[in-house]
Amino acid sequence: MKKLKVMLPNPLLYWSVFSRIGLAIGLSMIMWALVLGMTYSS
């Protein structure tokens, strides 16, 4: 938690964190779409 408070003021770290979260959400959405597509097709 202390490291987070130290990193927060840096906009570049904000961007890296948000980009990682966005990538994770995008990948999870793709995975869910594939799983749902496979279950519905079968």
Sequence and secondary structure as in RCSB ss.txt:
>XXXX:A:sequence
MKKLKVMLPNPLLYWSVFSRIGLAIGLSMIMWALVLGMTYSS
>XXXX:A:secstr
 HHHHHHTT HHHHHHHHHHHHHHHHHHHHHHHHHHHHHHH 
